[in-house]
Amino acid sequence: MAGIKALRSAGESATTSNSFTEHPWFRRSIDEGNDIDNIDSNSRQEIASKLVEANAKYVFAGHLNGVGKDKELEIIQTSSLAKTDDEENPGFRVVKVDQKGVVHKFFALDNSPVELNLEF
């Protein structure tokens, strides 16, 4: 919980805080059932409320590709470049942070741009 306390302190002076974690707290919704692709519901509910209290808006996680949102908290998931299963294409995510906020875009390796234009 020391990390959440530090995030809360940083959130007092920042307009937005971001969190980075290996395993996603949830895939689509904080109320989804427990499974191998998310964190246990009790822990998830407790941590998510603390993240929101600390002014976190975005949680970047690994393991899978996808985006989920629950109230003010958006979870952005990007798997490794190794192919994880037959349904997901490996790829990478570009994240742009500026005074307006955070914008991100996923690029599948088989459809990645020749030049990377950050005007998305």
KAVEN-V59653 format. One record per residue. SS is DSSP state (hx for helix, st for strand, lp for the rest). PHI is phi in degrees with one decimal (none if undefined). OMEGA is omega in degrees with one decimal (none if undefined). Layout:
BEGIN
SS,PHI,OMEGA  SS,PHI,OMEGA
END
This chain:
BEGIN
lp,none,179.2  hx,-61.4,178.9  hx,-63.6,178.3  hx,-67.4,178.0  hx,-63.7,178.0  hx,-65.5,178.5  hx,-63.7,178.7  hx,-62.3,178.8  hx,-63.5,178.9  hx,-64.9,-178.5  hx,-65.4,180.0  hx,-66.4,-178.7  hx,-104.6,-178.1  lp,-99.6,176.2  lp,-79.2,179.0  lp,-144.9,173.6  st,-113.4,176.5  st,-123.9,178.6  st,-125.4,178.9  st,-123.9,-178.5  st,-146.5,-179.9  lp,-74.4,-175.3  lp,-102.2,-178.2  lp,-68.2,176.1  lp,-65.3,176.0  lp,-151.1,179.6  lp,-91.6,-175.9  lp,-119.7,-175.5  lp,-145.3,-179.5  lp,-63.4,-178.2  lp,-90.7,-179.7  lp,-65.0,-179.3  lp,-69.5,177.3  lp,-73.1,171.2  lp,-157.4,-175.3  lp,-68.0,-175.9  lp,-95.1,178.7  lp,-146.7,178.6  lp,-89.1,178.5  lp,-44.7,-173.8  hx,-55.4,-178.6  hx,-63.3,177.6  hx,-64.4,-179.2  hx,-59.1,-179.3  hx,-62.1,-177.7  hx,-65.1,-177.2  hx,-69.4,-178.8  hx,-59.7,179.5  hx,-65.9,177.9  hx,-71.0,176.5  hx,-63.8,178.7  hx,-63.5,177.8  hx,-60.5,179.8  lp,-85.2,178.0  lp,69.6,174.6  st,-75.0,178.0  st,-111.9,-174.5  st,-130.4,172.9  st,-120.7,177.6  st,-97.7,-176.4  st,-134.2,179.3  lp,-104.7,174.2  lp,78.6,-172.7  lp,-138.8,173.9  lp,-109.9,177.1  st,158.5,178.5  st,-135.3,174.9  st,-129.5,-179.9  st,-144.0,175.5  st,-139.4,-175.4  lp,54.3,-177.6  lp,-88.7,-171.7  st,-101.2,178.1  st,-107.9,177.7  st,-111.4,-177.2  st,-112.4,-174.2  st,-113.1,178.2  lp,-136.8,-179.0  lp,-79.7,176.4  lp,-72.1,178.0  lp,-72.0,176.4  lp,-71.2,179.4  lp,-66.8,-175.0  lp,-90.3,176.4  lp,-163.2,-176.8  lp,-74.9,-176.9  lp,-93.6,-176.5  lp,-105.1,173.2  lp,-87.7,175.2  lp,-67.7,-179.4  st,-175.7,-179.1  st,-143.0,-179.5  st,-118.7,174.4  st,-104.4,-178.4  st,-118.9,177.6  st,-113.8,179.7  st,-119.8,175.2  st,-144.6,-176.3  lp,-65.1,179.6  lp,-80.0,-179.1  st,142.0,-176.9  st,-117.8,175.0  st,-127.6,-178.9  st,-139.3,179.6  st,-146.0,178.4  st,-94.3,176.1  st,-120.8,173.9  st,-70.8,-178.5  hx,-59.2,-179.3  hx,-78.9,179.4  hx,-143.1,-177.9  lp,-84.2,-176.6  lp,-73.4,175.5  lp,-71.4,174.9  lp,-117.6,-179.0  lp,-94.9,178.7  lp,-100.4,-178.1  lp,-88.3,178.7  lp,-93.4,177.1  lp,-113.3,none
END
